[in-house]
Amino acid sequence: MTPQATRRSFLRGRFSSPAEINRPALRPFGAVEDSRFSEICSNCGDCVRACPEGIILSAPDGSPVVDFNKGACTFCSDCIDACQTGALEESQPWHWRADTTDTCLAKNGVQCRSCEDHCDESAIRFRLMTQGRAEPQIDETSCTGCGGCVAPCPVGAIQMVQMLETTEAQTC
């Protein structure tokens, strides 16, 4: 279940919420930083055609984006191999990780563990809470950002969020 558009937005043809519009695009594995990506990527579609999982799609502007509602990324690098412009590079870190929203069934007292069942890395565990319910906890260090938990969620409560690089504090 995605966030619902308001009636006014719907009638104007805006089917996504403002928060989704401002969210950074989920580029394919190996994408250079977004400012350089838009300059380098020619929107040729080679990465879209090369993806064996079929999760890389063309956005309305022609640029490639990842849609984990279609499946998970295996990090096979076929998209990187197909990219002739250098917009996708093997050396680029993948900063995307799974996160749950408030619409999660388990967070609302309904028994569901579909995300845990589909996480090959066992990065999603359920922590027992009061009144016998359990809530998902995602281990950011174990989560690879493959998106395998996104499509199985019956209410669309899992989204991919971009993790910012943390720097260790140094003493003066």
N, CA, C and O of each residue as an XYZ file, in Angstrom:
688
protein
N       0.835     -1.161      0.000
C       0.000      0.000      0.000
C       0.888      1.235      0.000
O       1.648      1.452      0.944
N       0.802      2.032     -1.032
C       1.592      3.245     -1.104
C       0.799      4.392     -0.512
O      -0.423      4.305     -0.391
N       1.491      5.489     -0.133
C       0.769      6.618      0.421
C      -0.280      7.107     -0.568
O      -0.009      7.193     -1.766
N      -1.468      7.427     -0.081
C      -2.555      7.815     -0.946
C      -2.429      9.273     -1.345
O      -2.073     10.133     -0.540
N      -2.729      9.526     -2.606
C      -2.739     10.894     -3.098
C      -4.012     11.572     -2.619
O      -5.036     10.913     -2.436
N      -3.956     12.872     -2.417
C      -5.160     13.601     -2.051
C      -6.068     13.685     -3.271
O      -5.615     13.477     -4.397
N      -7.327     13.982     -3.061
C      -8.266     14.082     -4.169
C      -7.814     15.161     -5.148
O      -7.877     14.966     -6.362
N      -7.365     16.287     -4.629
C      -6.912     17.385     -5.485
C      -5.699     16.960     -6.313
O      -5.631     17.248     -7.509
N      -4.742     16.277     -5.681
C      -3.568     15.807     -6.411
C      -3.956     14.793     -7.479
O      -3.426     14.809     -8.590
N      -4.889     13.912     -7.128
C      -5.342     12.902     -8.068
C      -5.950     13.542     -9.314
O      -5.651     13.136    -10.437
N      -6.807     14.547     -9.109
C      -7.450     15.209    -10.233
C      -6.459     16.006    -11.074
O      -6.717     16.276    -12.246
N      -5.343     16.379    -10.492
C      -4.307     17.095    -11.235
C      -3.295     16.143    -11.861
O      -2.356     16.583    -12.523
N      -3.479     14.857    -11.658
C      -2.587     13.878    -12.266
C      -1.336     13.586    -11.459
O      -0.399     12.973    -11.972
N      -1.306     14.012    -10.216
C      -0.163     13.736     -9.342
C      -0.542     12.575     -8.442
O      -1.309     12.739     -7.493
N      -0.005     11.407     -8.740
C      -0.398     10.209     -8.024
C       0.537      9.850     -6.883
O       0.294      8.865     -6.185
N       1.586     10.609     -6.673
C       2.489     10.323     -5.562
C       2.511     11.503     -4.616
O       2.192     12.632     -4.987
N       2.895     11.214     -3.385
C       2.913     12.261     -2.373
C       4.140     13.144     -2.549
O       5.116     12.710     -3.162
N       4.121     14.379     -2.027
C       5.280     15.252     -2.123
C       6.535     14.621     -1.538
O       7.635     14.876     -2.029
N       6.395     13.796     -0.492
C       7.572     13.146      0.093
C       8.224     12.214     -0.910
O       9.451     12.111     -0.943
N       7.428     11.525     -1.735
C       7.988     10.639     -2.743
C       8.651     11.422     -3.852
O       9.650     10.973     -4.413
N       8.114     12.586     -4.181
C       8.673     13.399     -5.250
C      10.059     13.892     -4.850
O      10.949     13.956     -5.699
N      10.265     14.239     -3.594
C      11.543     14.762     -3.139
C      12.566     13.685     -2.801
O      13.735     13.995     -2.575
N      12.145     12.436     -2.764
C      13.046     11.346     -2.432
C      14.034     11.142     -3.576
O      13.639     11.208     -4.740
N      15.320     10.893     -3.271
C      16.290     10.662     -4.349
C      15.921      9.424     -5.152
O      15.387      8.454     -4.614
N      16.210      9.469     -6.433
C      15.890      8.344     -7.312
C      16.735      7.132     -6.932
O      17.913      7.258     -6.598
N      16.129      5.991     -6.987
C      16.821      4.740     -6.693
C      17.467      4.267     -7.990
O      16.840      3.577     -8.794
N      18.698      4.637     -8.178
C      19.452      4.312     -9.391
C      19.967      2.881     -9.317
O      20.035      2.305     -8.231
N      20.332      2.298    -10.463
C      20.854      0.919    -10.455
C      22.132      0.776     -9.643
O      22.836      1.750     -9.376
N      22.406     -0.447     -9.263
C      23.616     -0.798     -8.535
C      24.829     -0.274     -9.303
O      24.929     -0.458    -10.516
N      25.741      0.372     -8.597
C      26.956      0.895     -9.211
C      26.843      2.310     -9.730
O      27.789      2.815    -10.335
N      25.705      2.971     -9.511
C      25.511      4.325    -10.030
C      26.436      5.310     -9.318
O      26.611      5.260     -8.100
N      27.017      6.200    -10.108
C      27.828      7.272     -9.531
C      26.882      8.239     -8.823
O      25.666      8.117     -8.973
N      27.408      9.199     -8.054
C      26.537     10.117     -7.314
C      25.567     10.806     -8.277
O      25.875     11.029     -9.448
N      24.394     11.134     -7.752
C      23.276     11.569     -8.577
C      23.581     12.777     -9.455
O      23.111     12.842    -10.591
N      24.354     13.728     -8.958
C      24.655     14.919     -9.767
C      25.465     14.535    -11.004
O      25.207     15.045    -12.094
N      26.429     13.652    -10.844
C      27.224     13.185    -11.995
C      26.425     12.226    -12.868
O      26.583     12.211    -14.088
N      25.561     11.422    -12.237
C      24.794     10.428    -12.976
C      23.948     11.092    -14.054
O      23.912     10.626    -15.193
N      23.254     12.199    -13.691
C      22.391     12.862    -14.668
C      23.184     13.457    -15.824
O      22.660     13.591    -16.930
N      24.436     13.812    -15.578
C      25.281     14.352    -16.643
C      25.833     13.249    -17.541
O      25.920     13.419    -18.757
N      26.207     12.117    -16.942
C      26.881     11.052    -17.681
C      25.909     10.113    -18.389
O      26.147      9.729    -19.534
N      24.822      9.739    -17.726
C      23.888      8.751    -18.268
C      23.216      9.278    -19.531
O      22.681     10.387    -19.545
N      23.248      8.482    -20.579
C      22.647      8.883    -21.849
C      21.206      8.397    -21.996
O      20.570      8.645    -23.020
N      20.686      7.705    -20.976
C      19.324      7.145    -21.003
C      19.132      6.177    -22.171
O      18.050      6.092    -22.752
N      20.203      5.449    -22.503
C      20.161      4.537    -23.653
C      19.325      3.285    -23.388
O      18.809      2.677    -24.326
N      19.188      2.897    -22.119
C      18.399      1.717    -21.783
C      19.179      0.410    -21.799
O      18.587     -0.656    -21.632
N      20.489      0.467    -21.996
C      21.290     -0.765    -22.008
C      21.209     -1.496    -20.674
O      21.110     -2.723    -20.650
N      21.249     -0.762    -19.566
C      21.173     -1.401    -18.249
C      19.795     -2.008    -18.013
O      19.674     -3.041    -17.354
N      18.767     -1.375    -18.544
C      17.402     -1.890    -18.406
C      17.292     -3.242    -19.104
O      16.747     -4.196    -18.550
N      17.814     -3.312    -20.320
C      17.764     -4.558    -21.087
C      18.679     -5.628    -20.507
O      18.396     -6.818    -20.649
N      19.769     -5.232    -19.860
C      20.742     -6.198    -19.347
C      20.334     -6.832    -18.025
O      20.850     -7.892    -17.673
N      19.429     -6.217    -17.290
C      19.062     -6.703    -15.955
C      18.292     -8.022    -16.054
O      17.165     -8.039    -16.549
N      18.889     -9.133    -15.586
C      18.207    -10.418    -15.674
C      16.998    -10.521    -14.741
O      16.097    -11.327    -14.977
N      16.979     -9.715    -13.694
C      15.867     -9.737    -12.741
C      14.699     -8.872    -13.200
O      13.586     -9.017    -12.695
N      14.942     -7.974    -14.153
C      13.886     -7.098    -14.653
C      13.465     -6.029    -13.676
O      12.326     -5.564    -13.727
N      14.356     -5.624    -12.783
C      13.999     -4.621    -11.773
C      14.430     -3.210    -12.161
O      14.038     -2.244    -11.505
N      15.234     -3.078    -13.222
C      15.626     -1.748    -13.684
C      14.648     -1.338    -14.773
O      14.485     -2.030    -15.778
N      14.004     -0.202    -14.554
C      13.004      0.316    -15.484
C      13.410      1.708    -15.941
O      14.278      2.337    -15.337
N      12.791      2.180    -16.994
C      13.015      3.548    -17.452
C      11.992      4.453    -16.784
O      10.790      4.195    -16.849
N      12.469      5.507    -16.146
C      11.592      6.513    -15.537
C      10.938      7.316    -16.661
O      11.347      7.197    -17.816
N       9.933      8.127    -16.345
C       9.288      8.937    -17.391
C      10.270      9.814    -18.178
O      10.046     10.092    -19.356
N      11.354     10.248    -17.529
C      12.343     11.059    -18.246
C      13.355     10.201    -19.009
O      14.252     10.743    -19.654
N      13.227      8.878    -18.948
C      14.116      7.977    -19.682
C      15.283      7.455    -18.872
O      15.981      6.544    -19.317
N      15.511      8.009    -17.697
C      16.634      7.570    -16.883
C      16.305      6.248    -16.182
O      15.142      5.984    -15.879
N      17.310      5.424    -15.924
C      17.061      4.137    -15.274
C      16.834      4.284    -13.771
O      17.540      5.029    -13.091
N      15.841      3.561    -13.271
C      15.549      3.499    -11.842
C      15.272      2.046    -11.477
O      14.889      1.242    -12.326
N      15.469      1.724    -10.212
C      15.241      0.372     -9.731
C      13.862      0.306     -9.082
O      13.494      1.180     -8.297
N      13.106     -0.734     -9.415
C      11.790     -0.953     -8.816
C      11.813     -2.312     -8.129
O      11.684     -3.348     -8.781
N      11.979     -2.302     -6.809
C      12.057     -3.548     -6.049
C      10.702     -4.232     -5.907
O      10.630     -5.330     -5.355
N       9.632     -3.618     -6.387
C       8.343     -4.296     -6.411
C       8.333     -5.391     -7.475
O       7.436     -6.234     -7.491
N       9.321     -5.379     -8.356
C       9.447     -6.392     -9.403
C      10.294     -7.575     -8.937
O      10.210     -8.656     -9.520
N      11.104     -7.387     -7.899
C      11.968     -8.444     -7.402
C      13.180     -7.877     -6.698
O      13.232     -6.689     -6.381
N      14.156     -8.741     -6.457
C      15.361     -8.357     -5.723
C      16.561     -8.246     -6.656
O      16.586     -8.841     -7.734
N      17.544     -7.482     -6.228
C      18.800     -7.356     -6.974
C      19.745     -8.457     -6.497
O      19.895     -8.686     -5.297
N      20.371     -9.125     -7.439
C      21.341    -10.169     -7.099
C      22.765     -9.625     -7.144
O      23.720    -10.357     -6.886
N      22.908     -8.354     -7.469
C      24.216     -7.701     -7.575
C      25.116     -8.443     -8.563
O      26.309     -8.622     -8.317
N      24.528     -8.874     -9.685
C      25.255     -9.639    -10.699
C      26.185     -8.772    -11.534
O      27.098     -9.296    -12.171
N      25.979     -7.471    -11.547
C      26.786     -6.497    -12.287
C      26.552     -6.511    -13.793
O      27.333     -5.909    -14.530
N      25.513     -7.173    -14.271
C      25.215     -7.148    -15.705
C      24.888     -5.741    -16.176
O      25.228     -5.368    -17.299
N      24.227     -4.953    -15.326
C      23.905     -3.570    -15.695
C      25.181     -2.734    -15.814
O      25.295     -1.885    -16.697
N      26.129     -2.980    -14.925
C      27.404     -2.255    -14.969
C      28.168     -2.615    -16.231
O      28.725     -1.740    -16.895
N      28.197     -3.915    -16.566
C      28.891     -4.364    -17.774
C      28.263     -3.783    -19.030
O      28.970     -3.524    -20.004
N      26.948     -3.572    -19.029
C      26.252     -3.059    -20.204
C      26.406     -1.552    -20.373
O      26.233     -1.031    -21.475
N      26.731     -0.847    -19.291
C      26.821      0.616    -19.335
C      28.099      1.053    -20.045
O      29.206      0.750    -19.599
N      27.932      1.757    -21.141
C      29.068      2.235    -21.931
C      29.489      3.657    -21.562
O      30.557      4.107    -21.976
N      28.669      4.369    -20.790
C      28.951      5.772    -20.502
C      29.750      5.981    -19.219
O      30.298      7.064    -19.010
N      29.828      4.974    -18.362
C      30.515      5.126    -17.094
C      29.627      5.624    -15.973
O      30.117      5.966    -14.897
N      28.323      5.668    -16.212
C      27.392      6.107    -15.169
C      27.245      5.038    -14.091
O      26.854      5.345    -12.965
N      27.554      3.789    -14.426
C      27.533      2.684    -13.478
C      28.953      2.128    -13.382
O      29.547      1.731    -14.384
N      29.483      2.106    -12.163
C      30.847      1.631    -11.937
C      30.867      0.598    -10.823
O      30.164      0.741     -9.823
N      31.657     -0.421    -10.993
C      31.764     -1.513    -10.014
C      32.213     -1.002     -8.640
O      31.820     -1.554     -7.612
N      33.027      0.038     -8.624
C      33.615      0.516     -7.366
C      32.666      1.351     -6.507
O      33.001      1.683     -5.369
N      31.502      1.693     -7.025
C      30.578      2.557     -6.284
C      29.881      1.795     -5.159
O      29.392      0.685     -5.371
N      29.834      2.381     -3.970
C      29.132      1.713     -2.858
C      27.625      1.771     -3.052
O      27.108      2.673     -3.712
N      26.932      0.813     -2.481
C      25.472      0.746     -2.536
C      24.964      1.184     -1.171
O      25.071      0.430     -0.204
N      24.413      2.388     -1.077
C      24.020      2.981      0.202
C      22.560      2.773      0.560
O      22.070      3.399      1.499
N      21.855      1.918     -0.154
C      20.430      1.731      0.099
C      20.200      0.573      1.044
O      20.829     -0.477      0.916
N      19.294      0.763      1.997
C      18.934     -0.281      2.960
C      17.425     -0.267      3.160
O      16.760      0.738      2.912
N      16.906     -1.383      3.607
C      15.460     -1.508      3.842
C      15.069     -0.822      5.147
O      15.852     -0.758      6.095
N      13.848     -0.316      5.174
C      13.299      0.296      6.375
C      11.787      0.073      6.352
O      11.180      0.001      5.284
N      11.194     -0.034      7.525
C       9.748     -0.250      7.600
C       9.034      1.056      7.905
O       9.581      1.942      8.562
N       7.816      1.158      7.423
C       6.987      2.337      7.689
C       5.947      1.980      8.745
O       5.863      0.834      9.188
N       5.170      2.957      9.134
C       4.146      2.751     10.166
C       2.978      1.888      9.695
O       2.167      1.452     10.512
N       2.881      1.636      8.388
C       1.791      0.802      7.885
C       2.100     -0.692      8.002
O       1.281     -1.523      7.608
N       3.259     -1.037      8.534
C       3.657     -2.439      8.718
C       2.594     -3.162      9.551
O       2.190     -2.685     10.612
N       2.153     -4.313      9.057
C       1.121     -5.068      9.764
C       1.568     -5.452     11.168
O       0.800     -5.326     12.121
N       2.808     -5.921     11.298
C       3.312     -6.347     12.609
C       3.345     -5.178     13.590
O       3.081     -5.363     14.778
N       3.663     -3.986     13.111
C       3.670     -2.813     13.984
C       2.263     -2.429     14.419
O       2.082     -1.706     15.399
N       1.282     -2.912     13.691
C      -0.117     -2.607     14.001
C      -0.851     -3.784     14.606
O      -2.081     -3.838     14.585
N      -0.091     -4.731     15.146
C      -0.694     -5.828     15.885
C      -1.206     -6.996     15.057
O      -1.906     -7.857     15.589
N      -0.881     -7.050     13.776
C      -1.307     -8.151     12.919
C      -0.098     -9.055     12.674
O       0.984     -8.579     12.333
N      -0.291    -10.345     12.849
C       0.813    -11.294     12.685
C       1.240    -11.354     11.216
O       0.454    -11.756     10.358
N       2.466    -10.959     10.928
C       3.030    -11.022      9.577
C       4.544    -11.036      9.698
O       5.119    -10.242     10.444
N       5.181    -11.920      8.979
C       6.637    -11.976      8.961
C       7.154    -12.248      7.553
O       8.190    -12.887      7.375
N       6.430    -11.762      6.566
C       6.819    -12.036      5.185
C       8.174    -11.430      4.835
O       8.921    -12.016      4.052
N       8.505    -10.282      5.391
C       9.805     -9.670      5.095
C      10.944    -10.522      5.650
O      11.965    -10.701      4.988
N      10.773    -11.040      6.845
C      11.791    -11.891      7.463
C      11.972    -13.175      6.661
O      13.096    -13.645      6.481
N      10.875    -13.740      6.183
C      10.935    -14.984      5.418
C      11.685    -14.822      4.103
O      12.282    -15.782      3.616
N      11.666    -13.624      3.520
C      12.292    -13.393      2.225
C      13.671    -12.746      2.311
O      14.267    -12.436      1.279
N      14.179    -12.541      3.501
C      15.495    -11.919      3.671
C      16.563    -13.002      3.722
O      16.714    -13.686      4.734
N      17.303    -13.156      2.629
C      18.347    -14.182      2.551
C      19.506    -13.922      3.511
O      20.193    -14.858      3.919
N      19.723    -12.675      3.870
C      20.835    -12.309      4.742
C      20.466    -12.372      6.219
O      21.317    -12.130      7.075
N      19.230    -12.688      6.527
C      18.716    -12.701      7.909
C      18.937    -11.366      8.611
O      19.234    -11.314      9.804
N      18.786    -10.292      7.846
C      18.961     -8.951      8.404
C      17.698     -8.459      9.098
O      17.739     -7.471      9.831
N      16.573     -9.140      8.873
C      15.317     -8.743      9.503
C      14.960     -9.774     10.560
O      14.781    -10.957     10.274
N      14.864     -9.296     11.766
C      14.459    -10.135     12.907
C      13.276     -9.460     13.576
O      13.088     -8.249     13.457
N      12.495    -10.239     14.267
C      11.346     -9.682     14.977
C      11.617     -9.667     16.470
O      11.955    -10.685     17.073
N      11.459     -8.483     17.050
C      11.672     -8.295     18.475
C      10.340     -8.376     19.201
O       9.387     -7.682     18.850
N      10.284     -9.214     20.197
C       9.054     -9.394     20.966
C       8.748     -8.122     21.752
O       9.611     -7.561     22.426
N       7.501     -7.688     21.646
C       7.038     -6.487     22.322
C       5.982     -6.900     23.344
O       5.723     -8.088     23.535
N       5.391     -5.932     23.984
C       4.334     -6.224     24.965
C       3.093     -6.776     24.273
O       2.908     -6.579     23.072
N       2.268     -7.445     25.008
C       1.005     -8.014     24.550
C       1.191     -9.066     23.464
O       0.292     -9.287     22.654
N       2.351     -9.713     23.444
C       2.589    -10.828     22.548
C       2.820    -10.492     21.091
O       2.855    -11.395     20.255
N       2.977     -9.240     20.765
C       3.240     -8.886     19.373
C       4.741     -8.713     19.151
O       5.502     -8.547     20.104
N       5.153     -8.753     17.906
C       6.568     -8.610     17.563
C       6.700     -7.595     16.429
O       5.865     -7.549     15.526
N       7.753     -6.786     16.485
C       7.992     -5.771     15.462
C       9.296     -6.056     14.739
O      10.247     -6.545     15.349
N       9.353     -5.753     13.432
C      10.579     -6.009     12.679
C      11.696     -5.053     13.069
O      11.480     -3.857     13.263
N      12.880     -5.605     13.178
C      14.085     -4.825     13.423
C      15.051     -5.155     12.289
O      15.347     -6.326     12.052
N      15.538     -4.151     11.597
C      16.441     -4.376     10.473
C      17.857     -4.033     10.896
O      18.139     -2.917     11.331
N      18.738     -5.006     10.764
C      20.153     -4.821     11.086
C      20.825     -4.173      9.873
O      21.027     -4.825      8.849
N      21.167     -2.892      9.993
C      21.749     -2.141      8.886
C      23.086     -2.708      8.422
O      23.454     -2.547      7.259
N      23.809     -3.363      9.308
C      25.094     -3.925      8.904
C      24.927     -5.221      8.115
O      25.779     -5.551      7.290
N      23.854     -5.953      8.353
C      23.606     -7.197      7.621
C      22.810     -6.974      6.346
O      22.933     -7.748      5.397
N      22.006     -5.938      6.312
C      21.164     -5.661      5.146
C      22.042     -5.253      3.967
O      22.840     -4.322      4.070
N      21.889     -5.954      2.852
C      22.672     -5.641      1.651
C      21.976     -4.615      0.773
O      22.601     -4.039     -0.118
N      20.694     -4.379      1.010
C      19.938     -3.463      0.174
C      19.463     -4.113     -1.109
O      19.229     -3.427     -2.104
N      19.319     -5.430     -1.097
C      18.901     -6.159     -2.307
C      17.442     -5.916     -2.642
O      17.047     -6.066     -3.798
N      16.630     -5.543     -1.657
C      15.222     -5.271     -1.893
C      14.343     -6.500     -1.942
O      13.180     -6.408     -2.336
N      14.872     -7.654     -1.550
C      14.099     -8.883     -1.581
C      12.902     -8.879     -0.650
O      11.994     -9.695     -0.810
N      12.882     -7.989      0.306
C      11.788     -7.912      1.268
C      10.683     -6.953      0.822
O       9.603     -6.946      1.414
N      10.929     -6.154     -0.197
C       9.976     -5.125     -0.607
C       8.736     -5.722     -1.264
O       7.619     -5.448     -0.823
N       8.905     -6.522     -2.294
C       7.763     -7.071     -3.039
C       6.875     -8.003     -2.213
O       5.655     -7.951     -2.368
N       7.431     -8.854     -1.343
C       6.558     -9.756     -0.577
C       5.695     -9.077      0.482
O       4.725     -9.674      0.949
N       6.016     -7.862      0.868
C       5.236     -7.182      1.904
C       3.823     -6.941      1.398
O       3.640     -6.255      0.392
N       2.820     -7.490      2.074
C       1.448     -7.379      1.580
C       0.865     -5.968      1.607
O      -0.124     -5.698      0.925
N       1.464     -5.066      2.383
C       0.927     -3.705      2.457
C       1.925     -2.651      1.972
O       1.679     -1.456      2.134
N       3.034     -3.067      1.386
C       4.010     -2.113      0.870
C       4.651     -1.273      1.944
O       4.944     -0.098      1.721
N       4.876     -1.857      3.114
C       5.400     -1.100      4.248
C       6.918     -1.058      4.299
O       7.487     -0.464      5.214
N       7.580     -1.673      3.337
C       9.036     -1.628      3.326
C       9.479     -0.742      2.178
O       9.052     -0.904      1.035
N      10.337      0.186      2.511
C      10.889      1.089      1.510
C      12.406      1.062      1.609
O      12.971      0.687      2.636
N      13.038      1.457      0.549
C      14.491      1.537      0.555
C      14.880      2.971      0.878
O      14.367      3.915      0.276
N      15.784      3.126      1.827
C      16.248      4.452      2.230
C      17.751      4.540      1.996
O      18.480      3.558      2.137
N      18.183      5.712      1.646
C      19.597      5.927      1.393
C      20.305      6.209      2.700
O      19.958      7.148      3.416
N      21.294      5.395      3.007
C      22.059      5.565      4.236
C      23.204      6.537      3.972
O      23.932      6.396      2.990
N      23.354      7.498      4.831
C      24.443      8.448      4.706
C      25.698      7.834      5.312
O      25.647      7.120      6.314
N      26.818      8.135      4.677
C      28.074      7.623      5.209
C      28.356      8.312      6.531
O      28.228      9.530      6.655
N      28.739      7.519      7.512
C      29.060      8.089      8.819
C      30.573      8.197      8.939
O      31.316      7.331      8.478
N      31.000      9.256      9.557
C      32.428      9.423      9.803
C      32.653      9.348     11.304
O      31.855      9.849     12.096
N      33.726      8.729     11.667
C      34.024      8.581     13.080
C      34.527      9.906     13.645
O      35.279     10.630     12.993
N      34.107     10.201     14.844
C      34.561     11.408     15.506
C      36.001     11.237     15.941
O      36.387     10.192     16.467
N      36.785     12.264     15.720
C      38.181     12.219     16.114
C      38.407     13.182     17.266
O      37.778     14.237     17.344
N      39.299     12.809     18.144
C      39.614     13.692     19.258
C      40.519     14.822     18.778
O      41.326     14.646     17.866
N      40.370     15.970     19.400
C      41.171     17.137     19.014
C      42.524     17.118     19.644
O      43.322     18.030     19.422
